[in-house]
Amino acid sequence: MASRRGLMSEELKVEIARELGVDQIVNSEGWGAVSSRDCGNIVAKAIEIANRKYGSS
């Protein structure tokens, strides 16, 4: 299976993590330590940003 390139830039992920208050976990323990719930919240926020930027279809 081919490796997938990340769709979300690291900068955007870090910005959203900071906004949601999980940036300290990312900084100290890495992305693997972020809970599934917080990861879901990060993805939801990224989708919200994309919909605002590109419009929802």
C-alpha positions as CSV (number, residue, x, y, z in Angstrom):
1,M,0.0,0.0,0.0
2,A,1.3,3.4,-0.9
3,S,2.2,5.8,1.9
4,R,-0.3,8.7,2.3
5,R,0.9,12.2,2.5
6,G,-0.6,14.3,5.3
7,L,-3.5,16.4,4.1
8,M,-3.2,18.9,7.0
9,S,0.0,20.9,7.4
10,E,1.9,20.5,10.7
11,E,1.5,24.3,11.3
12,L,-2.3,24.0,11.0
13,K,-2.4,21.0,13.4
14,V,-0.3,22.9,15.9
15,E,-2.4,26.0,15.6
16,I,-5.6,24.1,16.2
17,A,-4.0,22.1,19.1
18,R,-3.1,25.4,20.7
19,E,-6.6,26.8,20.2
20,L,-8.1,23.6,21.8
21,G,-5.6,23.6,24.6
22,V,-3.8,20.4,23.8
23,D,-0.5,21.9,22.5
24,Q,1.3,21.2,25.8
25,I,0.6,17.4,25.3
26,V,1.9,17.6,21.8
27,N,5.0,19.5,22.8
28,S,5.9,17.3,25.7
29,E,4.8,13.8,24.5
30,G,4.1,14.1,20.8
31,W,1.0,13.5,18.7
32,G,0.7,9.9,19.9
33,A,-0.2,11.0,23.4
34,V,-3.2,13.1,22.2
35,S,-6.5,11.4,23.1
36,S,-8.8,10.1,20.3
37,R,-11.4,12.7,21.4
38,D,-9.0,15.6,21.1
39,C,-7.8,14.3,17.7
40,G,-11.4,14.1,16.6
41,N,-11.9,17.7,17.8
42,I,-8.8,18.8,15.8
43,V,-10.2,17.2,12.7
44,A,-13.6,18.7,13.2
45,K,-12.0,22.1,13.6
46,A,-9.9,21.6,10.4
47,I,-13.0,20.7,8.5
48,E,-14.8,23.8,9.9
49,I,-11.9,26.0,8.7
50,A,-11.8,24.3,5.3
51,N,-15.5,24.8,4.9
52,R,-15.2,28.5,5.7
53,K,-12.2,28.9,3.4
54,Y,-13.5,26.9,0.4
55,G,-17.2,26.7,1.1
56,S,-19.2,23.6,1.7
57,S,-20.6,21.7,-1.2
